[in-house]
């Protein structure tokens, strides 16, 4: 039913987080206690060393507090490096009953790929598919996705 975008996101990746029960809780509990809302969360494939990378987004306005909070808990969390990026945007394809409509995500990925737009992260829910892209490509992504899903048909009429 629509395409939404948000440029007020910041991406944080913690590298080499121990791949064990409770590890992700040690990341997100202190952020919750600091009243920092976390949006997209992706736990990447485990490394052979028994560790994994965890990527998530926070409001750009909360990035500094997020970094400070995570660095204070670094010993407990056990991550190797904190990498952050504020030049990102979240693009979402929104609609009711997304699971019953095959090809919604595929259309999104194919359309963005055809325009050379790289996807950094993906999350899905019952009503939307969201991707994280470079912020400079926001307007292009929204425009081509509107066309791909036929959402600009009314404007052309």
N, C-alpha and C positions, 0 to 999 in steps of 0.2 A: 504493500500500500504506500510505501514511502522510503525515501533515502534520508538518513540523518547524518550530520557530521559534528564533530567536537574537536576544536583545536586546543582546548584548554587541558590537555592531558600531558603527562610526563611518563616516560617509560623507565623502569628500573630493572636491571638484571643483576642478580646475585649469582656469582659463579662458584662452582665447586661446593655447593651446600651438601652436607652429609646426607646420603640417601638412606634414611632410617626413620622409623616412626617418631612423630613429634617434631621433626625438623621444620616442616612448614608452619606448624603452630608457633614455633619460636620466632618466626619471621612476622607473622600477622597479628599475634597477640599484642606486642608492644605498639604496633601501628594503630590497632583498635583502641588501646588505652590512651593513645595520643589523639584520638578522635580524627584519624586520617582515613578517609574512605578509599578503599582499594576497589578497582573496577576489574579490568581484564586480568586473569591469572593463568599463567601457563607454566607447568612444570615440564621441562624438557627431558629428553631421554637421558638415562643414567650413563655416566662415564664408567669405564672399566674399573676405575679407582674407588667405586662405592660412593660416588658423589653425583650430583645433578645440578643443572642450572635452573633458576626460578626467575621468570620474568612477569612483571605486573605493571599496571598503570595506577597512578594517583593523580589527583588534580594538580595542575602545574603550580598553583599557588601553595601547595603543601609539599613541594619537592624538597626544599631546604630542611624542613622539619622531619620529613621522611628519612633523608640521608643521615641527619643527626641521630634520630631514633635508632636506625639500623646500625650505625657505627657504634653507638653506645652498647648495643646488644651483640656486637660482632663476635665476641668470645663465645657466648652462649649459642649463637646461630651457627658459627663455624664456617662462614663463607670466605672465599679467597679474595674476591674483588667485587666492588659495587660499581656498576657502569650505569650511567643515566643519560637520557636524551630528551630534550624538550621540543625538538623539531619534529613532532609526530602529530598525527590526527587520527581520530577514530571515525571510521565510516561504517554505518549500519544500514542494512537492508531490513526493513521492518514490515511485518504482516502477520495476521492471525493465521494459525494453522500451517506454519512453515514446514512442519514435519510431514504433513500430508501432501505437500507439493514438491515432488522430486525435482531436482535440478536447480533450485534457488541458489544454493551455495556454489554449485558448478558454474552457473551463469555469471555470478559475481567474480569468481576467480578467473574465469576465461576472459571476461571483459577487461578486467584490470590488467591481466597479463598481456593481452593483445595491445594495450596502450603503453606497455613497458613500466607499469606501476608495480613496484615490489611490495609484497605483503610481509610485514615483520612479525605479526601475531594474528591469531584467529580465535574467536570464541563464538559459541552458538547458544541459543536458548530456544524455547518454544515459539517465541515471537520475533526473534531477530538473529541475524548473522552479522557479527562485527569483525572488522579487520583494522589493524594498525598500519598506517602508511606514513611516508614522509609528508610533512605538512605542506610543502610546496606543490604537491600533487592533489590537494584536496578538491579544488574547484573542478579540475579535469575528471577526477574520479566520480564526483557527484553527477556531473554532466553526462558522462558516458554510461553510468549506471541507470540514470533516469531513462536514457534512450533504450538501453538493453532490456529494461523491464516495461517499456511502453508507458512510462509515467509522464512523458512530455507530450503525449498524443492530444490532450485537451488544449495545450498551449498552441499547437499547430493548427487546430480547427478554427 
